[in-house]
Structure formats: structure tokens, C-alpha cells
Amino acid sequence: MRMAVRIKAEEDMAAQRCLYQVGGKIVLPAGKQPQFHFPSGELYDEYCKLLRIARGQK
């Protein structure tokens, strides 16, 4: 089952590039702060992997 994932949006450009690389998007829910939206948990995991690489972590 594919479960969508939403996390707090970051202003960091590396995070936003990784978000778009995996097919995520920025959403603006009514009355809430901007969020990063991933259509599935697998894409969120890929985002985390790319973000670690972009930030020079293992």
C-alpha cells in the first residue's frame, strides 16, 4: 500500500532540489505551514538518501 508522506518544508535549496528530484512537491494546507509532500513512503526514503548525499553525510 502506498502511503503519502508530508513533512515540514525546508527553505534549504538542497532539500528542495532533492524533493523535486524524487517527484515530491510543496503543498500549502489551509491554516498550516508549507509542507513537503511525497506520494509514497518509498519516495520519501529516496529523498532522505539524496539529502544525506547532498549534505555530505553517510
Predicted model as a PDB file, atoms N, CA, C, CB and O in Angstrom, pLDDT in the B-factor column:
MODEL        1                                                                  
ATOM      1  N   MET A   1       0.840  -1.188   0.000  1.00 55.00           N  
ATOM      2  CA  MET A   1       0.000   0.000   0.000  1.00 55.00           C  
ATOM      3  C   MET A   1       0.882   1.246   0.000  1.00 55.00           C  
ATOM      4  CB  MET A   1      -0.954   0.001   1.221  1.00 55.00           C  
ATOM      5  O   MET A   1       1.834   1.344   0.774  1.00 55.00           O  
ATOM      6  N   ARG A   2       0.563   2.171  -0.853  1.00 73.00           N  
ATOM      7  CA  ARG A   2       1.335   3.410  -0.958  1.00 73.00           C  
ATOM      8  C   ARG A   2       0.731   4.460  -0.047  1.00 73.00           C  
ATOM      9  CB  ARG A   2       1.379   3.919  -2.418  1.00 73.00           C  
ATOM     10  O   ARG A   2      -0.397   4.900  -0.266  1.00 73.00           O  
ATOM     11  N   MET A   3       1.469   4.862   0.968  1.00 91.00           N  
ATOM     12  CA  MET A   3       1.018   5.891   1.895  1.00 91.00           C  
ATOM     13  C   MET A   3       1.764   7.189   1.614  1.00 91.00           C  
ATOM     14  CB  MET A   3       1.227   5.443   3.362  1.00 91.00           C  
ATOM     15  O   MET A   3       2.994   7.207   1.557  1.00 91.00           O  
ATOM     16  N   ALA A   4       1.023   8.261   1.441  1.00 94.00           N  
ATOM     17  CA  ALA A   4       1.646   9.568   1.219  1.00 94.00           C  
ATOM     18  C   ALA A   4       2.311  10.033   2.513  1.00 94.00           C  
ATOM     19  CB  ALA A   4       0.595  10.614   0.731  1.00 94.00           C  
ATOM     20  O   ALA A   4       1.873   9.696   3.614  1.00 94.00           O  
ATOM     21  N   VAL A   5       3.374  10.814   2.354  1.00 96.00           N  
ATOM     22  CA  VAL A   5       4.117  11.341   3.494  1.00 96.00           C  
ATOM     23  C   VAL A   5       4.199  12.850   3.350  1.00 96.00           C  
ATOM     24  CB  VAL A   5       5.543  10.708   3.592  1.00 96.00           C  
ATOM     25  O   VAL A   5       4.459  13.370   2.265  1.00 96.00           O  
ATOM     26  N   ARG A   6       3.972  13.549   4.463  1.00 96.00           N  
ATOM     27  CA  ARG A   6       4.159  15.004   4.497  1.00 96.00           C  
ATOM     28  C   ARG A   6       5.057  15.349   5.664  1.00 96.00           C  
ATOM     29  CB  ARG A   6       2.796  15.753   4.609  1.00 96.00           C  
ATOM     30  O   ARG A   6       4.905  14.825   6.767  1.00 96.00           O  
ATOM     31  N   ILE A   7       6.010  16.254   5.397  1.00 97.00           N  
ATOM     32  CA  ILE A   7       6.911  16.736   6.437  1.00 97.00           C  
ATOM     33  C   ILE A   7       6.978  18.256   6.343  1.00 97.00           C  
ATOM     34  CB  ILE A   7       8.334  16.098   6.299  1.00 97.00           C  
ATOM     35  O   ILE A   7       6.557  18.843   5.346  1.00 97.00           O  
ATOM     36  N   LYS A   8       7.501  18.879   7.370  1.00 97.00           N  
ATOM     37  CA  LYS A   8       7.667  20.328   7.381  1.00 97.00           C  
ATOM     38  C   LYS A   8       8.591  20.742   6.236  1.00 97.00           C  
ATOM     39  CB  LYS A   8       8.232  20.812   8.746  1.00 97.00           C  
ATOM     40  O   LYS A   8       9.638  20.129   6.033  1.00 97.00           O  
ATOM     41  N   ALA A   9       8.217  21.757   5.504  1.00 97.00           N  
ATOM     42  CA  ALA A   9       9.034  22.249   4.392  1.00 97.00           C  
ATOM     43  C   ALA A   9      10.296  22.922   4.926  1.00 97.00           C  
ATOM     44  CB  ALA A   9       8.227  23.237   3.513  1.00 97.00           C  
ATOM     45  O   ALA A   9      10.298  23.507   6.009  1.00 97.00           O  
ATOM     46  N   GLU A  10      11.361  22.826   4.143  1.00 94.00           N  
ATOM     47  CA  GLU A  10      12.630  23.471   4.473  1.00 94.00           C  
ATOM     48  C   GLU A  10      12.945  24.536   3.431  1.00 94.00           C  
ATOM     49  CB  GLU A  10      13.778  22.431   4.554  1.00 94.00           C  
ATOM     50  O   GLU A  10      12.621  24.380   2.253  1.00 94.00           O  
ATOM     51  N   GLU A  11      13.573  25.611   3.871  1.00 94.00           N  
ATOM     52  CA  GLU A  11      13.978  26.663   2.941  1.00 94.00           C  
ATOM     53  C   GLU A  11      15.295  26.332   2.252  1.00 94.00           C  
ATOM     54  CB  GLU A  11      14.097  27.991   3.671  1.00 94.00           C  
ATOM     55  O   GLU A  11      15.670  26.991   1.283  1.00 94.00           O  
ATOM     56  N   ASP A  12      15.991  25.330   2.739  1.00 94.00           N  
ATOM     57  CA  ASP A  12      17.274  24.902   2.191  1.00 94.00           C  
ATOM     58  C   ASP A  12      17.110  24.471   0.733  1.00 94.00           C  
ATOM     59  CB  ASP A  12      17.865  23.749   3.031  1.00 94.00           C  
ATOM     60  O   ASP A  12      16.293  23.602   0.429  1.00 94.00           O  
ATOM     61  N   MET A  13      17.875  25.071  -0.157  1.00 95.00           N  
ATOM     62  CA  MET A  13      17.768  24.771  -1.589  1.00 95.00           C  
ATOM     63  C   MET A  13      18.140  23.320  -1.900  1.00 95.00           C  
ATOM     64  CB  MET A  13      18.663  25.714  -2.389  1.00 95.00           C  
ATOM     65  O   MET A  13      17.553  22.723  -2.802  1.00 95.00           O  
ATOM     66  N   ALA A  14      19.093  22.746  -1.179  1.00 95.00           N  
ATOM     67  CA  ALA A  14      19.459  21.347  -1.408  1.00 95.00           C  
ATOM     68  C   ALA A  14      18.264  20.446  -1.113  1.00 95.00           C  
ATOM     69  CB  ALA A  14      20.675  20.942  -0.532  1.00 95.00           C  
ATOM     70  O   ALA A  14      18.012  19.494  -1.852  1.00 95.00           O  
ATOM     71  N   ALA A  15      17.532  20.731  -0.049  1.00 97.00           N  
ATOM     72  CA  ALA A  15      16.351  19.940   0.310  1.00 97.00           C  
ATOM     73  C   ALA A  15      15.276  20.070  -0.768  1.00 97.00           C  
ATOM     74  CB  ALA A  15      15.791  20.387   1.682  1.00 97.00           C  
ATOM     75  O   ALA A  15      14.623  19.086  -1.116  1.00 97.00           O  
ATOM     76  N   GLN A  16      15.091  21.275  -1.293  1.00 96.00           N  
ATOM     77  CA  GLN A  16      14.079  21.480  -2.321  1.00 96.00           C  
ATOM     78  C   GLN A  16      14.468  20.789  -3.624  1.00 96.00           C  
ATOM     79  CB  GLN A  16      13.864  22.973  -2.562  1.00 96.00           C  
ATOM     80  O   GLN A  16      13.603  20.245  -4.312  1.00 96.00           O  
ATOM     81  N   ARG A  17      15.761  20.800  -3.977  1.00 96.00           N  
ATOM     82  CA  ARG A  17      16.204  20.092  -5.173  1.00 96.00           C  
ATOM     83  C   ARG A  17      15.949  18.592  -5.043  1.00 96.00           C  
ATOM     84  CB  ARG A  17      17.693  20.357  -5.431  1.00 96.00           C  
ATOM     85  O   ARG A  17      15.466  17.953  -5.978  1.00 96.00           O  
ATOM     86  N   CYS A  18      16.274  18.041  -3.884  1.00 97.00           N  
ATOM     87  CA  CYS A  18      16.050  16.613  -3.643  1.00 97.00           C  
ATOM     88  C   CYS A  18      14.562  16.292  -3.696  1.00 97.00           C  
ATOM     89  CB  CYS A  18      16.638  16.191  -2.281  1.00 97.00           C  
ATOM     90  O   CYS A  18      14.174  15.247  -4.218  1.00 97.00           O  
ATOM     91  N   LEU A  19      13.737  17.164  -3.170  1.00 97.00           N  
ATOM     92  CA  LEU A  19      12.284  16.979  -3.206  1.00 97.00           C  
ATOM     93  C   LEU A  19      11.806  16.850  -4.645  1.00 97.00           C  
ATOM     94  CB  LEU A  19      11.564  18.153  -2.508  1.00 97.00           C  
ATOM     95  O   LEU A  19      11.055  15.930  -4.970  1.00 97.00           O  
ATOM     96  N   TYR A  20      12.231  17.753  -5.497  1.00 97.00           N  
ATOM     97  CA  TYR A  20      11.788  17.731  -6.893  1.00 97.00           C  
ATOM     98  C   TYR A  20      12.388  16.565  -7.672  1.00 97.00           C  
ATOM     99  CB  TYR A  20      12.151  19.038  -7.573  1.00 97.00           C  
ATOM    100  O   TYR A  20      11.759  16.054  -8.598  1.00 97.00           O  
ATOM    101  N   GLN A  21      13.592  16.141  -7.308  1.00 97.00           N  
ATOM    102  CA  GLN A  21      14.228  15.016  -7.999  1.00 97.00           C  
ATOM    103  C   GLN A  21      13.444  13.724  -7.808  1.00 97.00           C  
ATOM    104  CB  GLN A  21      15.659  14.830  -7.503  1.00 97.00           C  
ATOM    105  O   GLN A  21      13.410  12.884  -8.707  1.00 97.00           O  
ATOM    106  N   VAL A  22      12.814  13.557  -6.648  1.00 97.00           N  
ATOM    107  CA  VAL A  22      12.071  12.320  -6.386  1.00 97.00           C  
ATOM    108  C   VAL A  22      10.594  12.428  -6.759  1.00 97.00           C  
ATOM    109  CB  VAL A  22      12.195  11.946  -4.923  1.00 97.00           C  
ATOM    110  O   VAL A  22       9.846  11.461  -6.611  1.00 97.00           O  
ATOM    111  N   GLY A  23      10.174  13.585  -7.237  1.00 96.00           N  
ATOM    112  CA  GLY A  23       8.780  13.744  -7.652  1.00 96.00           C  
ATOM    113  C   GLY A  23       7.862  14.271  -6.569  1.00 96.00           C  
ATOM    114  O   GLY A  23       6.641  14.171  -6.686  1.00 96.00           O  
ATOM    115  N   GLY A  24       8.436  14.830  -5.519  1.00 97.00           N  
ATOM    116  CA  GLY A  24       7.634  15.436  -4.460  1.00 97.00           C  
ATOM    117  C   GLY A  24       7.241  16.854  -4.835  1.00 97.00           C  
ATOM    118  O   GLY A  24       7.652  17.378  -5.871  1.00 97.00           O  
ATOM    119  N   LYS A  25       6.440  17.463  -3.977  1.00 97.00           N  
ATOM    120  CA  LYS A  25       6.039  18.852  -4.236  1.00 97.00           C  
ATOM    121  C   LYS A  25       5.820  19.577  -2.919  1.00 97.00           C  
ATOM    122  CB  LYS A  25       4.755  18.907  -5.102  1.00 97.00           C  
ATOM    123  O   LYS A  25       5.698  18.954  -1.865  1.00 97.00           O  
ATOM    124  N   ILE A  26       5.772  20.881  -2.993  1.00 97.00           N  
ATOM    125  CA  ILE A  26       5.482  21.712  -1.829  1.00 97.00           C  
ATOM    126  C   ILE A  26       3.982  21.981  -1.837  1.00 97.00           C  
ATOM    127  CB  ILE A  26       6.316  23.058  -1.845  1.00 97.00           C  
ATOM    128  O   ILE A  26       3.421  22.404  -2.848  1.00 97.00           O  
ATOM    129  N   VAL A  27       3.339  21.731  -0.696  1.00 97.00           N  
ATOM    130  CA  VAL A  27       1.902  21.976  -0.576  1.00 97.00           C  
ATOM    131  C   VAL A  27       1.666  23.040   0.485  1.00 97.00           C  
ATOM    132  CB  VAL A  27       1.137  20.667  -0.224  1.00 97.00           C  
ATOM    133  O   VAL A  27       2.452  23.193   1.420  1.00 97.00           O  
ATOM    134  N   LEU A  28       0.573  23.768   0.326  1.00 96.00           N  
ATOM    135  CA  LEU A  28       0.216  24.834   1.256  1.00 96.00           C  
ATOM    136  C   LEU A  28      -1.160  24.538   1.858  1.00 96.00           C  
ATOM    137  CB  LEU A  28       0.223  26.221   0.541  1.00 96.00           C  
ATOM    138  O   LEU A  28      -2.164  25.067   1.381  1.00 96.00           O  
ATOM    139  N   PRO A  29      -1.221  23.692   2.908  1.00 94.00           N  
ATOM    140  CA  PRO A  29      -2.508  23.374   3.509  1.00 94.00           C  
ATOM    141  C   PRO A  29      -3.104  24.606   4.197  1.00 94.00           C  
ATOM    142  CB  PRO A  29      -2.358  22.221   4.512  1.00 94.00           C  
ATOM    143  O   PRO A  29      -2.382  25.420   4.773  1.00 94.00           O  
ATOM    144  N   ALA A  30      -4.411  24.725   4.129  1.00 95.00           N  
ATOM    145  CA  ALA A  30      -5.103  25.873   4.730  1.00 95.00           C  
ATOM    146  C   ALA A  30      -4.812  25.941   6.227  1.00 95.00           C  
ATOM    147  CB  ALA A  30      -6.632  25.782   4.483  1.00 95.00           C  
ATOM    148  O   ALA A  30      -5.021  24.972   6.957  1.00 95.00           O  
ATOM    149  N   GLY A  31      -4.327  27.097   6.671  1.00 95.00           N  
ATOM    150  CA  GLY A  31      -4.079  27.334   8.084  1.00 95.00           C  
ATOM    151  C   GLY A  31      -2.843  26.664   8.652  1.00 95.00           C  
ATOM    152  O   GLY A  31      -2.654  26.664   9.868  1.00 95.00           O  
ATOM    153  N   LYS A  32      -1.992  26.091   7.800  1.00 95.00           N  
ATOM    154  CA  LYS A  32      -0.786  25.413   8.278  1.00 95.00           C  
ATOM    155  C   LYS A  32       0.433  25.942   7.535  1.00 95.00           C  
ATOM    156  CB  LYS A  32      -0.906  23.881   8.099  1.00 95.00           C  
ATOM    157  O   LYS A  32       0.315  26.633   6.523  1.00 95.00           O  
ATOM    158  N   GLN A  33       1.597  25.604   8.058  1.00 96.00           N  
ATOM    159  CA  GLN A  33       2.854  25.969   7.421  1.00 96.00           C  
ATOM    160  C   GLN A  33       3.048  25.134   6.149  1.00 96.00           C  
ATOM    161  CB  GLN A  33       4.044  25.769   8.400  1.00 96.00           C  
ATOM    162  O   GLN A  33       2.462  24.058   6.030  1.00 96.00           O  
ATOM    163  N   PRO A  34       3.858  25.610   5.202  1.00 97.00           N  
ATOM    164  CA  PRO A  34       4.142  24.819   3.996  1.00 97.00           C  
ATOM    165  C   PRO A  34       4.738  23.460   4.356  1.00 97.00           C  
ATOM    166  CB  PRO A  34       5.103  25.583   3.066  1.00 97.00           C  
ATOM    167  O   PRO A  34       5.448  23.318   5.352  1.00 97.00           O  
ATOM    168  N   GLN A  35       4.435  22.472   3.530  1.00 98.00           N  
ATOM    169  CA  GLN A  35       4.906  21.115   3.770  1.00 98.00           C  
ATOM    170  C   GLN A  35       5.456  20.512   2.489  1.00 98.00           C  
ATOM    171  CB  GLN A  35       3.779  20.241   4.330  1.00 98.00           C  
ATOM    172  O   GLN A  35       5.054  20.885   1.387  1.00 98.00           O  
ATOM    173  N   PHE A  36       6.392  19.564   2.651  1.00 98.00           N  
ATOM    174  CA  PHE A  36       6.855  18.755   1.538  1.00 98.00           C  
ATOM    175  C   PHE A  36       5.939  17.541   1.463  1.00 98.00           C  
ATOM    176  CB  PHE A  36       8.364  18.338   1.706  1.00 98.00           C  
ATOM    177  O   PHE A  36       5.697  16.883   2.475  1.00 98.00           O  
ATOM    178  N   HIS A  37       5.429  17.240   0.276  1.00 97.00           N  
ATOM    179  CA  HIS A  37       4.524  16.106   0.083  1.00 97.00           C  
ATOM    180  C   HIS A  37       5.184  15.076  -0.826  1.00 97.00           C  
ATOM    181  CB  HIS A  37       3.169  16.572  -0.514  1.00 97.00           C  
ATOM    182  O   HIS A  37       5.672  15.399  -1.909  1.00 97.00           O  
ATOM    183  N   PHE A  38       5.186  13.829  -0.360  1.00 97.00           N  
ATOM    184  CA  PHE A  38       5.715  12.704  -1.131  1.00 97.00           C  
ATOM    185  C   PHE A  38       4.564  11.729  -1.361  1.00 97.00           C  
ATOM    186  CB  PHE A  38       6.924  12.005  -0.390  1.00 97.00           C  
ATOM    187  O   PHE A  38       3.898  11.340  -0.401  1.00 97.00           O  
ATOM    188  N   PRO A  39       4.308  11.321  -2.611  1.00 96.00           N  
ATOM    189  CA  PRO A  39       3.193  10.425  -2.894  1.00 96.00           C  
ATOM    190  C   PRO A  39       3.312   9.056  -2.217  1.00 96.00           C  
ATOM    191  CB  PRO A  39       3.073  10.236  -4.372  1.00 96.00           C  
ATOM    192  O   PRO A  39       2.303   8.372  -2.048  1.00 96.00           O  
ATOM    193  N   SER A  40       4.528   8.640  -1.826  1.00 96.00           N  
ATOM    194  CA  SER A  40       4.691   7.337  -1.173  1.00 96.00           C  
ATOM    195  C   SER A  40       5.873   7.381  -0.205  1.00 96.00           C  
ATOM    196  CB  SER A  40       4.897   6.215  -2.227  1.00 96.00           C  
ATOM    197  O   SER A  40       6.727   8.265  -0.271  1.00 96.00           O  
ATOM    198  N   GLY A  41       5.889   6.411   0.681  1.00 95.00           N  
ATOM    199  CA  GLY A  41       6.986   6.286   1.629  1.00 95.00           C  
ATOM    200  C   GLY A  41       8.304   5.972   0.948  1.00 95.00           C  
ATOM    201  O   GLY A  41       9.365   6.392   1.409  1.00 95.00           O  
ATOM    202  N   GLU A  42       8.234   5.229  -0.156  1.00 95.00           N  
ATOM    203  CA  GLU A  42       9.451   4.889  -0.889  1.00 95.00           C  
ATOM    204  C   GLU A  42      10.115   6.147  -1.450  1.00 95.00           C  
ATOM    205  CB  GLU A  42       9.135   3.901  -2.025  1.00 95.00           C  
ATOM    206  O   GLU A  42      11.340   6.262  -1.437  1.00 95.00           O  
ATOM    207  N   LEU A  43       9.313   7.082  -1.940  1.00 97.00           N  
ATOM    208  CA  LEU A  43       9.874   8.333  -2.461  1.00 97.00           C  
ATOM    209  C   LEU A  43      10.454   9.175  -1.332  1.00 97.00           C  
ATOM    210  CB  LEU A  43       8.801   9.133  -3.221  1.00 97.00           C  
ATOM    211  O   LEU A  43      11.463   9.854  -1.517  1.00 97.00           O  
ATOM    212  N   TYR A  44       9.822   9.134  -0.167  1.00 97.00           N  
ATOM    213  CA  TYR A  44      10.358   9.847   0.990  1.00 97.00           C  
ATOM    214  C   TYR A  44      11.718   9.267   1.384  1.00 97.00           C  
ATOM    215  CB  TYR A  44       9.373   9.771   2.180  1.00 97.00           C  
ATOM    216  O   TYR A  44      12.648  10.013   1.691  1.00 97.00           O  
ATOM    217  N   ASP A  45      11.833   7.929   1.376  1.00 96.00           N  
ATOM    218  CA  ASP A  45      13.110   7.287   1.683  1.00 96.00           C  
ATOM    219  C   ASP A  45      14.190   7.703   0.687  1.00 96.00           C  
ATOM    220  CB  ASP A  45      12.953   5.763   1.682  1.00 96.00           C  
ATOM    221  O   ASP A  45      15.329   7.965   1.073  1.00 96.00           O  
ATOM    222  N   GLU A  46      13.830   7.762  -0.590  1.00 97.00           N  
ATOM    223  CA  GLU A  46      14.776   8.196  -1.624  1.00 97.00           C  
ATOM    224  C   GLU A  46      15.189   9.649  -1.395  1.00 97.00           C  
ATOM    225  CB  GLU A  46      14.158   8.032  -3.032  1.00 97.00           C  
ATOM    226  O   GLU A  46      16.358   9.997  -1.564  1.00 97.00           O  
ATOM    227  N   TYR A  47      14.234  10.497  -1.011  1.00 97.00           N  
ATOM    228  CA  TYR A  47      14.516  11.898  -0.690  1.00 97.00           C  
ATOM    229  C   TYR A  47      15.546  11.983   0.442  1.00 97.00           C  
ATOM    230  CB  TYR A  47      13.211  12.641  -0.292  1.00 97.00           C  
ATOM    231  O   TYR A  47      16.510  12.743   0.353  1.00 97.00           O  
ATOM    232  N   CYS A  48      15.338  11.203   1.502  1.00 97.00           N  
ATOM    233  CA  CYS A  48      16.265  11.213   2.636  1.00 97.00           C  
ATOM    234  C   CYS A  48      17.662  10.803   2.203  1.00 97.00           C  
ATOM    235  CB  CYS A  48      15.767  10.284   3.745  1.00 97.00           C  
ATOM    236  O   CYS A  48      18.651  11.390   2.641  1.00 97.00           O  
ATOM    237  N   LYS A  49      17.743   9.794   1.341  1.00 97.00           N  
ATOM    238  CA  LYS A  49      19.028   9.319   0.833  1.00 97.00           C  
ATOM    239  C   LYS A  49      19.732  10.423   0.035  1.00 97.00           C  
ATOM    240  CB  LYS A  49      18.830   8.064  -0.044  1.00 97.00           C  
ATOM    241  O   LYS A  49      20.914  10.694   0.248  1.00 97.00           O  
ATOM    242  N   LEU A  50      18.995  11.054  -0.884  1.00 96.00           N  
ATOM    243  CA  LEU A  50      19.579  12.125  -1.705  1.00 96.00           C  
ATOM    244  C   LEU A  50      19.994  13.310  -0.849  1.00 96.00           C  
ATOM    245  CB  LEU A  50      18.584  12.583  -2.778  1.00 96.00           C  
ATOM    246  O   LEU A  50      21.021  13.936  -1.110  1.00 96.00           O  
ATOM    247  N   LEU A  51      19.203  13.624   0.173  1.00 96.00           N  
ATOM    248  CA  LEU A  51      19.512  14.757   1.041  1.00 96.00           C  
ATOM    249  C   LEU A  51      20.785  14.496   1.842  1.00 96.00           C  
ATOM    250  CB  LEU A  51      18.339  15.042   1.988  1.00 96.00           C  
ATOM    251  O   LEU A  51      21.604  15.399   2.015  1.00 96.00           O  
ATOM    252  N   ARG A  52      20.955  13.274   2.328  1.00 95.00           N  
ATOM    253  CA  ARG A  52      22.187  12.922   3.046  1.00 95.00           C  
ATOM    254  C   ARG A  52      23.390  13.097   2.135  1.00 95.00           C  
ATOM    255  CB  ARG A  52      22.123  11.471   3.573  1.00 95.00           C  
ATOM    256  O   ARG A  52      24.418  13.631   2.554  1.00 95.00           O  
ATOM    257  N   ILE A  53      23.267  12.650   0.896  1.00 95.00           N  
ATOM    258  CA  ILE A  53      24.368  12.779  -0.076  1.00 95.00           C  
ATOM    259  C   ILE A  53      24.649  14.253  -0.356  1.00 95.00           C  
ATOM    260  CB  ILE A  53      24.027  12.034  -1.401  1.00 95.00           C  
ATOM    261  O   ILE A  53      25.807  14.670  -0.394  1.00 95.00           O  
ATOM    262  N   ALA A  54      23.594  15.039  -0.551  1.00 93.00           N  
ATOM    263  CA  ALA A  54      23.756  16.471  -0.847  1.00 93.00           C  
ATOM    264  C   ALA A  54      24.418  17.220   0.295  1.00 93.00           C  
ATOM    265  CB  ALA A  54      22.407  17.100  -1.152  1.00 93.00           C  
ATOM    266  O   ALA A  54      25.154  18.181   0.070  1.00 93.00           O  
ATOM    267  N   ARG A  55      24.159  16.786   1.514  1.00 90.00           N  
ATOM    268  CA  ARG A  55      24.730  17.451   2.681  1.00 90.00           C  
ATOM    269  C   ARG A  55      26.059  16.854   3.102  1.00 90.00           C  
ATOM    270  CB  ARG A  55      23.767  17.386   3.830  1.00 90.00           C  
ATOM    271  O   ARG A  55      26.656  17.292   4.086  1.00 90.00           O  
ATOM    272  N   GLY A  56      26.532  15.847   2.356  1.00 89.00           N  
ATOM    273  CA  GLY A  56      27.833  15.262   2.631  1.00 89.00           C  
ATOM    274  C   GLY A  56      27.862  14.313   3.806  1.00 89.00           C  
ATOM    275  O   GLY A  56      28.911  14.115   4.418  1.00 89.00           O  
ATOM    276  N   GLN A  57      26.719  13.720   4.133  1.00 71.00           N  
ATOM    277  CA  GLN A  57      26.650  12.777   5.242  1.00 71.00           C  
ATOM    278  C   GLN A  57      26.482  11.368   4.699  1.00 71.00           C  
ATOM    279  CB  GLN A  57      25.494  13.134   6.202  1.00 71.00           C  
ATOM    280  O   GLN A  57      26.118  11.181   3.538  1.00 71.00           O  
ATOM    281  N   LYS A  58      26.748  10.379   5.544  1.00 54.00           N  
ATOM    282  CA  LYS A  58      26.563   8.981   5.144  1.00 54.00           C  
ATOM    283  C   LYS A  58      25.438   8.354   5.907  1.00 54.00           C  
ATOM    284  CB  LYS A  58      27.834   8.181   5.353  1.00 54.00           C  
ATOM    285  O   LYS A  58      25.134   7.178   5.705  1.00 54.00           O  
TER     286      LYS A  58                                                      
ENDMDL                                                                          
END                                                                             
